[in-house]
Amino acid sequence: MARPVKLYNHSVAPNPRRVRIFAAEKGIELALEEINILAGESRTPEFLAKNSSGAVPVLELDDDGSYLSESVAICRYLEGLQPEPNLLGRDLSELALRLTFTRRARRLSVDASQQKDASSVASHYNRIDSRRLQ
Ligand SMILES: N[C@@H](CCC(=O)N[C@@H](CS)C(=O)NCC(=O)O)C(=O)O
């Protein structure tokens, strides 16, 4: 399988951060190239040739110079490249559990971004969970 050469990155943006965290958990070192998305560097013809959606992250591979985009797809690729530690689930139950918590975390962040107190939202879900466990 082709190996990663470089991650086109933005140090603050959330989608590249997802890939950096995922790679770090797996112990995969990625060379980073910073793309200043605020200055439009992801919309240049040169960058659009790497990713026609004009966004980071983009992972460059060492095969024939191909590129992967979409943070979730890149994480899936890294999981296949290096299965341990298992982050995406070894079987259907683990996969479903992982998706459950990903969706829940997403809902928490949406609620928080709607000016609700994130900790009160978190304790709301904890209360629901502890009731389910009883
Ligand atoms: N669905 C894509 C979203 C990528 C995305 O929206 N990237 C943002 C940074 S978090 C970006 O590069 N924005 C620059 C632009 O759209 O010009 C993924 O998960 O990778």
PDBQT file of the ligand as one rigid body, heavy atoms in Angstrom, charges set to zero:
ROOT
HETATM    1  N1  LIG A 201     -15.437  17.213   4.468  1.00  0.00    +0.000 N 
HETATM    2  C1  LIG A 201     -14.093  17.742   4.428  1.00  0.00    +0.000 C 
HETATM    3  C2  LIG A 201     -14.143  19.173   4.867  1.00  0.00    +0.000 C 
HETATM    4  C3  LIG A 201     -12.815  19.877   4.625  1.00  0.00    +0.000 C 
HETATM    5  C4  LIG A 201     -12.900  21.329   5.034  1.00  0.00    +0.000 C 
HETATM    6  O1  LIG A 201     -13.980  21.928   5.096  1.00  0.00    +0.000 OA
HETATM    7  N2  LIG A 201     -11.718  21.919   5.292  1.00  0.00    +0.000 N 
HETATM    8  C5  LIG A 201     -11.669  23.293   5.663  1.00  0.00    +0.000 C 
HETATM    9  C6  LIG A 201     -10.795  23.448   6.907  1.00  0.00    +0.000 C 
HETATM   10  S1  LIG A 201     -11.513  22.581   8.305  1.00  0.00    +0.000 SA
HETATM   11  C7  LIG A 201     -11.005  24.093   4.537  1.00  0.00    +0.000 C 
HETATM   12  O2  LIG A 201     -10.001  23.682   4.020  1.00  0.00    +0.000 OA
HETATM   13  N3  LIG A 201     -11.587  25.233   4.157  1.00  0.00    +0.000 N 
HETATM   14  C8  LIG A 201     -10.999  26.090   3.169  1.00  0.00    +0.000 C 
HETATM   15  C9  LIG A 201     -11.902  26.393   2.024  1.00  0.00    +0.000 C 
HETATM   16  O3  LIG A 201     -12.994  25.782   1.930  1.00  0.00    +0.000 OA
HETATM   17  O4  LIG A 201     -11.509  27.232   1.218  1.00  0.00    +0.000 OA
HETATM   18  C10 LIG A 201     -13.183  16.893   5.341  1.00  0.00    +0.000 C 
HETATM   19  O5  LIG A 201     -13.707  16.247   6.266  1.00  0.00    +0.000 OA
HETATM   20  O6  LIG A 201     -11.972  16.857   5.126  1.00  0.00    +0.000 OA
ENDROOT
TORSDOF 0
